[in-house]
Amino acid sequence: MAKAFASQADLEEKKITFTQLSENAWAYTAEGDPNSGVVIGDDGVLIVDTTATPAMAQDLIAKIRSVTDKPIKYVVLSHYHAVRVLGASAYFEEGAQQIIASRGTYEMIVERGEQDMKSEIERFPRLFAGVETVPGLTWPTLVFDKEITLWLGKLEVKIAHLGAGHTKGDTVVWLPSQKVLFSGDLVEYDAACYCGDAQLEAWPATLEALRALNPEKLVPGRGPALLTPADVNKGLDYTKDFVTTLLQAGRDAVKEKLDLKGAMALTRKTMDPKFGHVFIYEHCLPFDVSRAYDEASGIAHPRIWTAQRDKEMWSALQE
């Protein structure tokens, strides 16, 4: 019997946790499903990643309304992937004034947003509950190059692109006064890193740029909130180990002149013992191996994933 494509067979709902990290910061986490972050300032609220659909965003909005009635003024996109951005329209009814993204994220939406949306929805339908409520692509209203600073009353919020990794436009949100960092998918913990659009060689240096901020708490893209400096470092080290092991396997496969199926078998020898037990590992690995093989072959800019390319790759890797 053929294995179900990607995560179409994953129907298990995850438990949502809404955790206060500091006076102003909250983590919305979901047992390996995509996380969001919330910053509540003196005069408004900022969201880090929107959830995948406006329908799904209603649960996050309800969690926020359980602790504040302040308007949701800002939405920050940590990167361009559909599962992070397509819920944005829900926040305009809550007072949102700006959707903020890096230049790299904007460029990726222009280049491949439409294809990515169709691809992601077909890969993992459970993560797009209420997909019929999505009005279309999410477009930033404020685009920055390296860093901007917002003030939510007296609270300083830095929004920065510190380097490429998960995508070329990865964005973090940093509360310097409280040492709280929202990393998006630059950091994962107890979950696989999706690397289908990654800049694998650049990723470790970006992780070290995050470490240099000395965060005491960190909300990763997937997995539990990291609530101590020691746990933050574990998350950074875990992610670094994942992406460097993956890229080295890709380089070894290219050196041995293996095809994609051979590259998958070689990669599993080093990846499975360390990471085979974590959330969404089996979902991510085919896309990860494809990208590592491409990057090791000299394809610096990730090829666009389409629904058709997804299925052709999946078919090539089946027994």
Backbone as CSV, one residue per row, in Angstrom:
resi,resn,N_x,N_y,N_z,CA_x,CA_y,CA_z,C_x,C_y,C_z
1,MET,0.847,-1.200,0.000,0.000,0.000,0.000,0.880,1.246,0.000
2,ALA,0.611,2.195,-0.879,1.426,3.398,-0.982,1.267,4.258,0.274
3,LYS,2.375,4.841,0.698,2.350,5.737,1.844,1.629,7.026,1.471
4,ALA,0.754,7.521,2.358,0.004,8.751,2.080,0.959,9.908,1.843
5,PHE,0.629,10.759,0.880,1.488,11.873,0.540,1.674,12.815,1.721
6,ALA,2.935,13.152,1.980,3.304,14.121,3.006,2.568,13.828,4.319
7,SER,1.726,14.768,4.779,1.004,14.573,6.037,-0.505,14.579,5.840
8,GLN,-0.953,14.101,4.693,-2.388,14.049,4.455,-3.098,13.104,5.421
9,ALA,-2.374,12.112,5.958,-2.982,11.153,6.882,-2.899,11.601,8.342
10,ASP,-2.251,12.735,8.611,-2.108,13.233,9.979,-3.364,14.006,10.362
11,LEU,-4.195,13.381,11.156,-5.479,13.982,11.535,-5.585,14.272,13.030
12,GLU,-4.511,14.022,13.765,-4.558,14.140,15.227,-4.456,15.601,15.665
13,GLU,-5.480,16.066,16.348,-5.474,17.435,16.847,-4.461,17.585,17.983
14,LYS,-3.860,18.739,18.068,-2.851,19.017,19.078,-3.398,19.924,20.180
15,LYS,-2.857,19.743,21.373,-3.256,20.572,22.500,-2.574,21.935,22.410
16,ILE,-3.361,22.995,22.503,-2.840,24.359,22.468,-2.495,24.810,23.881
17,THR,-1.339,25.451,24.021,-0.921,26.021,25.307,-0.639,27.506,25.119
18,PHE,-1.155,28.319,26.019,-0.942,29.767,25.984,-0.215,30.142,27.266
19,THR,1.086,30.438,27.146,1.972,30.568,28.298,2.503,31.983,28.404
20,GLN,2.384,32.583,29.597,2.969,33.898,29.810,4.462,33.745,30.072
21,LEU,5.284,34.504,29.308,6.736,34.416,29.408,7.332,35.545,30.234
22,SER,6.686,36.706,30.198,7.170,37.886,30.898,5.977,38.807,31.107
23,GLU,6.242,40.000,31.583,5.146,40.942,31.807,4.355,41.198,30.532
24,ASN,5.029,41.139,29.375,4.392,41.534,28.115,4.327,40.451,27.054
25,ALA,4.955,39.303,27.268,5.114,38.319,26.201,4.409,37.010,26.531
26,TRP,3.813,36.424,25.484,3.098,35.159,25.604,3.482,34.248,24.440
27,ALA,3.422,32.936,24.699,3.691,31.923,23.677,2.432,31.101,23.433
28,TYR,2.100,30.938,22.178,0.965,30.117,21.738,1.579,28.913,21.026
29,THR,1.624,27.776,21.732,2.321,26.596,21.223,1.365,25.417,21.090
30,ALA,1.781,24.445,20.232,0.802,23.441,19.827,1.417,22.070,19.558
31,GLU,2.231,21.579,20.498,2.744,20.205,20.428,3.362,19.852,19.073
32,GLY,4.189,20.732,18.549,4.850,20.454,17.287,4.190,21.063,16.074
33,ASP,2.958,21.529,16.205,2.341,22.323,15.149,2.916,23.745,15.221
34,PRO,2.682,24.591,14.219,3.274,25.928,14.213,2.856,26.788,15.413
35,ASN,3.837,27.451,15.993,3.621,28.347,17.124,3.371,29.775,16.643
36,SER,2.785,30.571,17.530,2.676,32.016,17.340,3.148,32.696,18.617
37,GLY,3.447,33.979,18.515,3.834,34.759,19.679,2.935,35.964,19.842
38,VAL,2.842,36.447,21.069,1.993,37.604,21.373,2.779,38.551,22.281
39,VAL,2.785,39.830,21.907,3.383,40.875,22.746,2.281,41.880,23.057
40,ILE,2.029,42.082,24.345,0.983,43.003,24.786,1.651,44.224,25.412
41,GLY,1.565,45.355,24.719,2.166,46.580,25.216,1.167,47.461,25.929
42,ASP,1.579,48.705,26.178,0.719,49.631,26.914,-0.526,50.002,26.119
43,ASP,-0.382,50.086,24.788,-1.467,50.624,23.974,-1.899,49.702,22.841
44,GLY,-1.401,48.477,22.828,-1.799,47.582,21.756,-1.038,46.270,21.798
45,VAL,-1.370,45.405,20.844,-0.858,44.039,20.803,-0.150,43.810,19.469
46,LEU,0.915,43.027,19.525,1.642,42.601,18.333,1.598,41.081,18.264
47,ILE,1.328,40.545,17.074,1.284,39.113,16.824,2.514,38.708,16.025
48,VAL,3.141,37.608,16.402,4.225,37.032,15.612,3.693,35.734,14.990
49,ASP,3.444,35.765,13.713,2.881,34.676,12.915,1.391,34.503,13.211
50,THR,0.635,34.330,12.135,-0.799,34.583,12.186,-1.682,33.367,12.425
51,THR,-1.123,32.166,12.379,-1.774,30.874,12.163,-2.126,30.770,10.672
52,ALA,-2.605,29.597,10.250,-2.690,29.291,8.821,-3.939,29.815,8.131
53,THR,-4.997,30.050,8.873,-6.237,30.526,8.252,-6.931,31.507,9.193
54,PRO,-7.770,32.390,8.655,-8.547,33.277,9.533,-9.410,32.509,10.520
55,ALA,-9.941,31.352,10.114,-10.750,30.544,11.028,-9.916,30.064,12.204
56,MET,-8.696,29.591,11.931,-7.827,29.122,13.009,-7.342,30.279,13.886
57,ALA,-7.206,31.452,13.307,-6.764,32.615,14.075,-7.743,32.985,15.178
58,GLN,-8.996,32.570,15.036,-9.987,32.932,16.056,-9.644,32.362,17.424
59,ASP,-8.997,31.195,17.453,-8.611,30.619,18.745,-7.517,31.450,19.400
60,LEU,-6.526,31.880,18.609,-5.481,32.743,19.153,-6.068,34.063,19.629
61,ILE,-6.965,34.627,18.854,-7.608,35.886,19.258,-8.376,35.705,20.566
62,ALA,-9.050,34.564,20.704,-9.785,34.297,21.952,-8.834,34.212,23.142
63,LYS,-7.664,33.593,22.932,-6.669,33.516,24.017,-6.198,34.922,24.392
64,ILE,-5.960,35.751,23.400,-5.540,37.120,23.682,-6.634,37.880,24.421
65,ARG,-7.873,37.714,23.995,-8.982,38.426,24.623,-9.241,37.950,26.059
66,SER,-8.712,36.787,26.405,-8.839,36.312,27.794,-7.917,37.078,28.740
67,VAL,-6.942,37.809,28.178,-6.000,38.546,29.025,-5.948,40.041,28.737
68,THR,-6.474,40.495,27.595,-6.463,41.930,27.303,-7.542,42.270,26.273
69,ASP,-8.039,43.509,26.363,-8.973,43.994,25.334,-8.312,45.057,24.456
70,LYS,-6.996,45.199,24.541,-6.285,46.176,23.726,-6.323,45.773,22.252
71,PRO,-6.301,46.733,21.354,-6.351,46.403,19.923,-5.090,45.672,19.462
72,ILE,-5.275,44.765,18.511,-4.140,44.078,17.895,-3.650,44.974,16.764
73,LYS,-2.548,45.691,17.009,-2.103,46.732,16.078,-1.171,46.218,14.983
74,TYR,-0.340,45.231,15.329,0.708,44.816,14.409,0.729,43.300,14.236
75,VAL,0.991,42.866,13.015,1.203,41.460,12.704,2.577,41.350,12.050
76,VAL,3.445,40.517,12.619,4.780,40.305,12.068,4.828,38.914,11.440
77,LEU,5.342,38.847,10.209,5.533,37.570,9.527,6.982,37.144,9.713
78,SER,7.216,36.002,10.346,8.599,35.550,10.530,9.210,35.093,9.217
79,HIS,8.371,34.665,8.281,8.803,34.325,6.921,7.553,34.157,6.065
80,TYR,7.689,33.629,4.862,6.583,33.697,3.908,5.701,32.462,3.852
81,HIS,6.034,31.377,4.531,5.293,30.126,4.362,3.823,30.282,4.728
82,ALA,2.983,29.632,3.923,1.536,29.796,4.037,1.020,29.509,5.438
83,VAL,1.563,28.482,6.075,1.079,28.085,7.394,1.319,29.168,8.441
84,ARG,2.189,30.125,8.129,2.500,31.224,9.040,1.730,32.500,8.738
85,VAL,1.249,32.656,7.505,0.799,33.985,7.079,-0.653,34.096,6.642
86,LEU,-1.291,32.982,6.297,-2.593,33.090,5.633,-3.741,33.463,6.574
87,GLY,-3.494,33.470,7.882,-4.538,33.891,8.820,-4.597,35.385,9.054
88,ALA,-3.767,36.153,8.350,-3.580,37.566,8.685,-4.850,38.400,8.623
89,SER,-5.745,38.100,7.695,-6.924,38.952,7.520,-7.800,38.997,8.762
90,ALA,-7.731,37.975,9.620,-8.558,37.951,10.833,-8.242,39.107,11.769
91,TYR,-7.024,39.613,11.719,-6.593,40.614,12.697,-7.008,42.027,12.311
92,PHE,-7.406,42.231,11.072,-7.865,43.566,10.695,-9.149,43.932,11.429
93,GLU,-9.956,42.925,11.722,-11.176,43.174,12.492,-10.861,43.496,13.954
94,GLU,-9.615,43.212,14.383,-9.193,43.461,15.763,-8.355,44.727,15.886
95,GLY,-8.252,45.484,14.797,-7.543,46.762,14.851,-6.181,46.778,14.207
96,ALA,-5.786,45.723,13.505,-4.445,45.666,12.919,-4.217,46.813,11.940
97,GLN,-3.056,47.463,12.096,-2.694,48.605,11.256,-1.615,48.259,10.240
98,GLN,-0.744,47.304,10.582,0.372,46.972,9.712,0.638,45.466,9.725
99,ILE,0.990,44.925,8.558,1.554,43.586,8.437,3.016,43.781,8.057
100,ILE,3.911,43.345,8.911,5.329,43.683,8.795,6.123,42.464,8.341
101,ALA,7.004,42.675,7.356,7.842,41.583,6.857,9.168,42.143,6.372
102,SER,10.158,41.269,6.323,11.462,41.655,5.781,11.407,41.754,4.264
103,ARG,12.414,42.399,3.703,12.521,42.496,2.245,12.585,41.105,1.620
104,GLY,13.367,40.213,2.235,13.487,38.866,1.694,12.171,38.114,1.703
105,THR,11.386,38.292,2.757,10.082,37.638,2.820,9.154,38.183,1.736
106,TYR,9.139,39.491,1.571,8.312,40.093,0.515,8.708,39.542,-0.858
107,GLU,9.992,39.450,-1.102,10.461,38.955,-2.402,10.045,37.507,-2.632
108,MET,10.051,36.706,-1.585,9.643,35.310,-1.735,8.144,35.195,-1.985
109,ILE,7.342,36.062,-1.377,5.900,36.062,-1.662,5.661,36.396,-3.127
110,VAL,6.374,37.407,-3.623,6.237,37.788,-5.034,6.624,36.622,-5.932
111,GLU,7.740,35.983,-5.613,8.294,34.958,-6.489,7.508,33.658,-6.458
112,ARG,7.054,33.247,-5.252,6.518,31.889,-5.123,5.371,31.752,-4.143
113,GLY,4.784,32.862,-3.717,3.719,32.779,-2.719,2.542,31.940,-3.164
114,GLU,2.115,32.112,-4.392,0.951,31.385,-4.896,1.226,29.884,-4.953
115,GLN,2.388,29.506,-5.474,2.738,28.084,-5.548,2.880,27.481,-4.164
116,ASP,3.496,28.244,-3.244,3.684,27.740,-1.886,2.348,27.505,-1.192
117,MET,1.421,28.414,-1.367,0.107,28.261,-0.743,-0.553,26.958,-1.187
118,LYS,-0.589,26.703,-2.475,-1.223,25.492,-2.984,-0.475,24.242,-2.523
119,SER,0.851,24.312,-2.530,1.667,23.178,-2.116,1.435,22.828,-0.653
120,GLU,1.511,23.824,0.222,1.384,23.560,1.662,0.004,23.018,2.026
121,ILE,-1.025,23.564,1.428,-2.381,23.112,1.750,-2.556,21.645,1.375
122,GLU,-1.987,21.228,0.254,-2.104,19.833,-0.157,-1.236,18.910,0.692
123,ARG,-0.118,19.416,1.178,0.775,18.585,1.976,0.161,18.228,3.331
124,PHE,-0.488,19.191,3.979,-0.840,19.030,5.399,-2.199,19.668,5.654
125,PRO,-3.291,19.055,5.158,-4.617,19.687,5.251,-5.048,20.034,6.675
126,ARG,-4.663,19.222,7.669,-5.114,19.502,9.038,-4.654,20.874,9.518
127,LEU,-3.519,21.331,9.042,-2.997,22.620,9.489,-3.693,23.799,8.823
128,PHE,-4.646,23.521,7.931,-5.359,24.582,7.222,-6.867,24.445,7.419
129,ALA,-7.269,24.203,8.663,-8.696,24.116,8.966,-9.382,25.432,8.607
130,GLY,-10.521,25.331,7.943,-11.225,26.529,7.520,-10.520,27.251,6.385
131,VAL,-9.867,26.481,5.509,-9.094,27.099,4.434,-9.966,27.966,3.532
132,GLU,-11.269,27.688,3.523,-12.172,28.491,2.687,-12.284,29.933,3.179
133,THR,-11.806,30.220,4.396,-11.844,31.586,4.914,-10.634,32.414,4.481
134,VAL,-9.664,31.792,3.815,-8.474,32.519,3.349,-8.838,33.345,2.118
135,PRO,-8.655,34.671,2.162,-9.045,35.498,1.023,-8.029,35.519,-0.112
136,GLY,-6.845,34.949,0.122,-5.783,34.966,-0.875,-4.446,35.150,-0.200
137,LEU,-3.426,35.498,-0.966,-2.102,35.711,-0.402,-2.116,36.851,0.615
138,THR,-1.227,36.755,1.591,-1.034,37.827,2.563,0.114,38.710,2.088
139,TRP,-0.165,40.003,1.941,0.847,40.949,1.485,1.241,41.898,2.614
140,PRO,2.536,42.048,2.859,2.970,43.011,3.886,2.572,44.431,3.512
141,THR,2.300,45.224,4.529,2.051,46.643,4.320,3.253,47.482,4.727
142,LEU,4.195,46.873,5.463,5.425,47.551,5.882,6.579,46.571,5.690
143,VAL,7.517,46.932,4.827,8.652,46.065,4.501,9.936,46.744,4.960
144,PHE,10.796,45.998,5.671,12.056,46.557,6.161,13.224,45.733,5.621
145,ASP,14.407,46.328,5.635,15.588,45.639,5.113,16.333,44.857,6.195
146,LYS,16.718,45.519,7.285,17.510,44.846,8.320,16.831,44.847,9.687
147,GLU,16.324,46.005,10.105,15.767,46.090,11.459,14.876,47.314,11.578
148,ILE,13.802,47.164,12.323,13.001,48.319,12.722,12.675,48.179,14.203
149,THR,12.363,49.292,14.828,11.974,49.304,16.240,10.582,49.905,16.365
150,LEU,9.713,49.199,17.073,8.387,49.707,17.412,8.344,49.986,18.907
151,TRP,7.487,50.899,19.274,7.222,51.162,20.693,5.745,50.912,20.946
152,LEU,5.468,49.934,21.795,4.098,49.696,22.259,3.972,50.411,23.595
153,GLY,3.690,51.709,23.526,3.790,52.535,24.722,5.253,52.646,25.111
154,LYS,5.602,52.193,26.309,6.986,52.264,26.790,7.803,51.017,26.440
155,LEU,7.150,50.022,25.835,7.835,48.759,25.552,8.524,48.800,24.190
156,GLU,9.826,48.605,24.188,10.608,48.558,22.956,10.523,47.162,22.341
157,VAL,10.190,47.115,21.059,10.101,45.851,20.316,10.970,45.971,19.074
158,LYS,11.989,45.140,18.983,12.865,45.139,17.812,12.461,44.004,16.870
159,ILE,12.359,44.321,15.602,12.010,43.353,14.566,13.178,43.333,13.590
160,ALA,13.813,42.163,13.416,15.089,42.152,12.708,15.250,40.930,11.820
161,HIS,15.977,41.154,10.720,16.484,40.068,9.882,17.972,39.953,10.187
162,LEU,18.334,38.889,10.902,19.720,38.709,11.348,20.509,37.781,10.434
163,GLY,19.853,37.241,9.412,20.522,36.345,8.482,19.552,35.304,7.967
164,ALA,19.973,34.603,6.927,19.144,33.569,6.319,19.287,32.256,7.073
165,GLY,18.354,31.364,6.842,18.388,30.043,7.460,17.238,29.211,6.962
166,HIS,16.141,29.250,7.695,14.932,28.540,7.277,14.462,29.036,5.905
167,THR,14.551,30.341,5.683,14.338,30.962,4.370,15.333,32.111,4.248
168,LYS,15.311,32.789,3.117,16.248,33.911,2.956,15.790,35.161,3.702
169,GLY,14.535,35.197,4.142,14.015,36.419,4.741,13.656,36.322,6.214
170,ASP,14.163,35.317,6.918,13.740,35.056,8.304,13.808,36.295,9.184
171,THR,12.761,36.461,9.984,12.599,37.629,10.854,12.374,37.183,12.289
172,VAL,13.023,37.870,13.222,12.819,37.605,14.644,12.250,38.840,15.309
173,VAL,11.574,38.619,16.434,11.054,39.703,17.266,11.711,39.587,18.633
174,TRP,12.268,40.688,19.107,13.120,40.685,20.289,12.673,41.782,21.249
175,LEU,12.468,41.386,22.505,12.148,42.338,23.572,13.404,42.507,24.428
176,PRO,14.233,43.510,24.151,15.521,43.603,24.850,15.403,43.805,26.349
177,SER,14.360,44.492,26.798,14.238,44.751,28.230,13.856,43.503,29.014
178,GLN,13.283,42.512,28.327,12.819,41.304,29.006,13.542,40.047,28.531
179,LYS,14.450,40.211,27.573,15.282,39.107,27.071,14.435,37.966,26.508
180,VAL,13.348,38.326,25.835,12.460,37.340,25.215,12.602,37.437,23.707
181,LEU,12.793,36.287,23.058,12.995,36.236,21.614,11.963,35.319,20.973
182,PHE,11.350,35.802,19.892,10.477,34.992,19.044,11.254,34.726,17.760
183,SER,11.593,33.464,17.510,12.550,33.142,16.445,11.910,32.693,15.149
184,GLY,10.587,32.420,15.143,10.044,31.736,13.989,10.771,30.418,13.781
185,ASP,10.765,29.901,12.557,11.340,28.586,12.292,12.857,28.590,12.167
186,LEU,13.510,29.696,12.488,14.963,29.653,12.612,15.386,28.690,13.705
187,VAL,14.549,28.545,14.724,14.820,27.610,15.818,13.637,26.677,15.968
188,GLU,13.934,25.388,16.114,12.913,24.388,16.450,13.404,23.620,17.675
189,TYR,12.463,22.988,18.363,12.874,22.116,19.470,11.862,20.987,19.588
190,ASP,12.402,19.767,19.653,11.555,18.569,19.714,10.666,18.460,18.475
191,ALA,11.132,19.027,17.375,10.432,18.963,16.089,11.475,19.049,14.988
192,ALA,11.164,18.442,13.850,12.077,18.523,12.717,12.127,19.940,12.172
193,CYS,13.255,20.309,11.597,13.375,21.566,10.870,12.928,21.316,9.431
194,TYR,11.952,22.056,8.978,11.606,21.998,7.561,12.636,22.831,6.803
195,CYS,13.305,22.196,5.851,14.422,22.840,5.158,14.222,22.915,3.649
196,GLY,12.996,22.767,3.193,12.740,22.728,1.767,13.087,24.005,1.029
197,ASP,13.127,25.141,1.746,13.469,26.427,1.138,14.636,27.077,1.871
198,ALA,15.470,26.248,2.485,16.479,26.749,3.408,17.752,27.222,2.715
199,GLN,18.470,28.035,3.460,19.858,28.377,3.153,20.695,27.657,4.219
200,LEU,21.006,26.395,3.940,21.566,25.527,4.977,22.960,25.962,5.411
201,GLU,23.798,26.358,4.473,25.164,26.751,4.841,25.162,28.006,5.701
202,ALA,24.240,28.928,5.430,24.178,30.186,6.174,23.501,30.041,7.534
203,TRP,22.674,29.025,7.715,21.821,28.909,8.895,22.592,28.911,10.214
204,PRO,23.691,28.146,10.368,24.375,28.142,11.670,24.864,29.514,12.117
205,ALA,25.368,30.332,11.196,25.827,31.667,11.584,24.664,32.528,12.072
206,THR,23.499,32.347,11.471,22.328,33.097,11.927,21.919,32.656,13.328
207,LEU,22.014,31.371,13.595,21.737,30.890,14.954,22.686,31.521,15.969
208,GLU,23.948,31.677,15.585,24.903,32.299,16.508,24.597,33.777,16.711
209,ALA,24.039,34.433,15.686,23.602,35.826,15.853,22.451,35.914,16.851
210,LEU,21.565,34.918,16.835,20.498,34.862,17.835,21.087,34.624,19.224
211,ARG,22.034,33.720,19.311,22.646,33.414,20.615,23.330,34.647,21.203
212,ALA,23.915,35.460,20.331,24.634,36.655,20.789,23.725,37.680,21.453
213,LEU,22.424,37.603,21.202,21.480,38.473,21.903,21.339,38.101,23.373
214,ASN,21.773,36.906,23.734,21.641,36.373,25.093,20.184,36.287,25.552
215,PRO,19.322,35.693,24.735,17.925,35.562,25.169,17.805,34.636,26.368
216,GLU,16.905,34.992,27.262,16.638,34.140,28.432,15.425,33.254,28.217
217,LYS,14.554,33.657,27.279,13.393,32.850,26.898,13.235,32.963,25.385
218,LEU,12.766,31.876,24.774,12.668,31.854,23.310,11.459,31.041,22.894
219,VAL,10.698,31.585,21.959,9.582,30.847,21.371,10.022,30.367,19.993
220,PRO,10.232,29.044,19.830,10.650,28.527,18.528,9.473,28.444,17.571
221,GLY,9.768,28.098,16.328,8.696,27.941,15.355,7.797,26.767,15.651
222,ARG,8.401,25.704,16.149,7.668,24.515,16.577,8.300,24.003,17.858
223,GLY,7.496,23.329,18.653,7.976,22.788,19.916,7.654,23.699,21.082
224,PRO,7.986,23.267,22.300,7.632,24.035,23.491,8.428,25.321,23.604
225,ALA,7.850,26.300,24.300,8.590,27.514,24.621,9.785,27.146,25.494
226,LEU,10.902,27.800,25.238,12.142,27.543,25.970,12.265,28.618,27.045
227,LEU,12.218,28.189,28.305,11.936,29.114,29.401,13.132,29.454,30.275
228,THR,14.310,28.932,29.962,15.525,29.267,30.704,16.667,29.485,29.708
229,PRO,17.709,30.219,30.102,18.857,30.369,29.204,19.449,29.026,28.780
230,ALA,19.472,28.064,29.679,20.010,26.745,29.327,19.158,26.079,28.258
231,ASP,17.834,26.196,28.400,16.948,25.604,27.389,17.058,26.328,26.050
232,VAL,17.235,27.647,26.096,17.426,28.395,24.859,18.652,27.881,24.111
233,ASN,19.739,27.684,24.836,20.953,27.177,24.199,20.768,25.764,23.673
234,LYS,19.994,24.957,24.376,19.691,23.610,23.873,18.938,23.691,22.538
235,GLY,17.974,24.615,22.463,17.221,24.769,21.232,18.098,25.219,20.074
236,LEU,18.993,26.171,20.343,19.909,26.635,19.310,20.851,25.507,18.872
237,ASP,21.364,24.761,19.849,22.278,23.666,19.531,21.567,22.554,18.765
238,TYR,20.351,22.245,19.168,19.563,21.211,18.493,19.350,21.573,17.028
239,THR,18.934,22.814,16.784,18.676,23.246,15.415,19.959,23.228,14.586
240,LYS,21.041,23.702,15.173,22.333,23.714,14.471,22.765,22.296,14.107
241,ASP,22.599,21.373,15.031,22.950,19.975,14.774,22.110,19.408,13.631
242,PHE,20.818,19.709,13.635,19.915,19.190,12.603,20.353,19.667,11.220
243,VAL,20.564,20.973,11.065,20.815,21.501,9.724,22.220,21.175,9.236
244,THR,23.199,21.114,10.140,24.555,20.776,9.702,24.672,19.297,9.358
245,THR,24.002,18.443,10.111,24.006,17.009,9.795,23.337,16.765,8.450
246,LEU,22.231,17.460,8.218,21.501,17.317,6.955,22.363,17.759,5.771
247,LEU,22.991,18.926,5.866,23.786,19.427,4.755,24.988,18.526,4.486
248,GLN,25.621,18.027,5.534,26.760,17.136,5.325,26.330,15.863,4.594
249,ALA,25.150,15.347,4.935,24.640,14.171,4.223,24.403,14.490,2.757
250,GLY,23.880,15.689,2.479,23.686,16.097,1.091,25.005,16.175,0.341
251,ARG,26.017,16.730,0.984,27.337,16.814,0.348,27.914,15.430,0.095
252,ASP,27.735,14.530,1.055,28.238,13.162,0.879,27.523,12.471,-0.280
253,ALA,26.230,12.696,-0.395,25.455,12.065,-1.470,25.901,12.565,-2.837
254,VAL,26.136,13.879,-2.932,26.603,14.437,-4.201,27.996,13.906,-4.539
255,LYS,28.857,13.853,-3.537,30.215,13.344,-3.756,30.191,11.909,-4.256
256,GLU,29.256,11.112,-3.740,29.145,9.711,-4.151,28.302,9.535,-5.414
257,LYS,27.817,10.657,-5.963,27.023,10.660,-7.199,25.762,9.795,-7.072
258,LEU,25.113,9.923,-5.920,23.868,9.193,-5.680,22.700,9.947,-6.293
259,ASP,21.620,9.222,-6.620,20.385,9.890,-6.996,19.634,10.274,-5.729
260,LEU,18.444,10.891,-5.880,17.719,11.389,-4.712,17.352,10.260,-3.757
261,LYS,16.975,9.120,-4.296,16.618,7.998,-3.443,17.833,7.495,-2.658
262,GLY,18.971,7.483,-3.321,20.198,7.109,-2.636,20.584,8.123,-1.578
263,ALA,20.359,9.400,-1.870,20.639,10.454,-0.899,19.760,10.310,0.340
264,MET,18.507,9.918,0.129,17.606,9.702,1.258,18.119,8.565,2.141
265,ALA,18.523,7.462,1.533,19.013,6.321,2.309,20.266,6.701,3.092
266,LEU,21.169,7.426,2.467,22.390,7.856,3.158,22.065,8.807,4.306
267,THR,21.160,9.758,4.057,20.803,10.742,5.080,20.184,10.066,6.297
268,ARG,19.351,9.088,6.068,18.688,8.399,7.187,19.700,7.754,8.137
269,LYS,20.836,7.351,7.637,21.814,6.679,8.496,22.309,7.596,9.609
270,THR,22.415,8.892,9.324,22.878,9.826,10.351,21.746,10.588,11.025
271,MET,20.647,10.823,10.291,19.563,11.623,10.850,18.611,10.819,11.721
272,ASP,18.243,9.626,11.280,17.220,8.850,12.011,17.582,8.602,13.467
273,PRO,18.819,8.183,13.791,19.118,7.894,15.208,18.978,9.104,16.119
274,LYS,19.252,10.295,15.593,19.201,11.495,16.428,17.845,12.189,16.403
275,PHE,17.158,12.128,15.265,15.977,12.971,15.081,14.715,12.210,14.677
276,GLY,14.814,10.921,14.470,13.686,10.167,13.934,12.449,10.168,14.804
277,HIS,12.591,10.513,16.088,11.472,10.457,17.032,10.719,11.775,17.165
278,VAL,11.204,12.866,16.554,10.633,14.180,16.846,9.430,14.466,15.948
279,PHE,8.656,15.479,16.338,7.468,15.861,15.584,7.815,16.148,14.122
280,ILE,6.949,15.747,13.228,6.937,15.980,11.777,8.243,15.586,11.068
281,TYR,9.012,14.686,11.650,10.268,14.273,11.011,10.012,13.613,9.662
282,GLU,9.085,12.665,9.640,8.833,11.952,8.386,8.216,12.874,7.332
283,HIS,7.451,13.845,7.784,6.894,14.831,6.850,8.008,15.654,6.206
284,CYS,8.947,16.125,7.019,9.953,17.061,6.540,11.064,16.403,5.729
285,LEU,11.438,15.178,6.090,12.680,14.621,5.574,12.779,14.589,4.048
286,PRO,11.743,14.177,3.310,11.896,14.177,1.851,12.201,15.561,1.275
287,PHE,11.536,16.590,1.788,11.769,17.947,1.322,13.158,18.428,1.765
288,ASP,13.561,18.035,2.980,14.867,18.418,3.510,15.994,17.808,2.685
289,VAL,15.881,16.513,2.386,16.915,15.838,1.606,17.006,16.438,0.211
290,SER,15.864,16.758,-0.374,15.856,17.368,-1.705,16.610,18.689,-1.702
291,ARG,16.363,19.527,-0.698,17.039,20.817,-0.633,18.529,20.653,-0.321
292,ALA,18.877,19.762,0.611,20.289,19.556,0.934,21.061,19.059,-0.290
293,TYR,20.455,18.181,-1.046,21.067,17.659,-2.269,21.256,18.780,-3.289
294,ASP,20.232,19.626,-3.435,20.331,20.764,-4.353,21.430,21.729,-3.930
295,GLU,21.429,22.104,-2.648,22.417,23.088,-2.192,23.825,22.533,-2.333
296,ALA,23.999,21.262,-2.004,25.307,20.627,-2.156,25.721,20.522,-3.622
297,SER,24.742,20.548,-4.520,25.014,20.502,-5.958,25.272,21.878,-6.553
298,GLY,25.191,22.920,-5.726,25.478,24.267,-6.192,24.269,25.113,-6.497
299,ILE,23.058,24.629,-6.169,21.833,25.405,-6.399,21.611,26.284,-5.167
300,ALA,22.102,27.516,-5.236,22.095,28.389,-4.065,20.696,28.870,-3.704
301,HIS,19.914,29.234,-4.704,18.566,29.745,-4.462,17.577,28.584,-4.583
302,PRO,16.834,28.297,-3.536,15.968,27.109,-3.554,14.991,27.110,-4.725
303,ARG,14.855,25.954,-5.329,13.860,25.801,-6.388,12.454,25.920,-5.794
304,ILE,11.517,26.394,-6.603,10.148,26.592,-6.139,9.446,25.237,-6.013
305,TRP,8.824,25.030,-4.864,7.980,23.849,-4.678,6.589,24.142,-5.234
306,THR,6.128,23.304,-6.108,4.750,23.352,-6.586,4.071,22.060,-6.170
307,ALA,2.758,22.035,-6.231,2.035,20.807,-5.895,2.492,19.660,-6.792
308,GLN,2.786,19.954,-8.052,3.243,18.925,-8.984,4.639,18.436,-8.621
309,ARG,5.557,19.361,-8.303,6.908,18.953,-7.918,6.882,18.128,-6.639
310,ASP,6.053,18.536,-5.692,5.904,17.769,-4.449,5.635,16.297,-4.746
311,LYS,4.645,16.072,-5.573,4.199,14.687,-5.810,5.186,13.904,-6.650
312,GLU,5.867,14.564,-7.571,6.899,13.887,-8.343,8.055,13.455,-7.430
313,MET,8.464,14.347,-6.511,9.518,14.003,-5.559,9.078,12.856,-4.675
314,TRP,7.854,12.935,-4.150,7.338,11.901,-3.251,7.310,10.540,-3.954
315,SER,6.859,10.535,-5.186,6.793,9.294,-5.963,8.190,8.711,-6.184
316,ALA,9.166,9.557,-6.447,10.523,9.084,-6.718,11.156,8.428,-5.498
317,LEU,10.671,8.766,-4.313,11.279,8.247,-3.085,10.553,7.017,-2.534
318,GLN,9.412,6.640,-3.127,8.667,5.502,-2.614,9.280,4.205,-3.121
319,GLU,9.136,3.179,-2.314,9.633,1.848,-2.704,8.808,1.291,-3.856
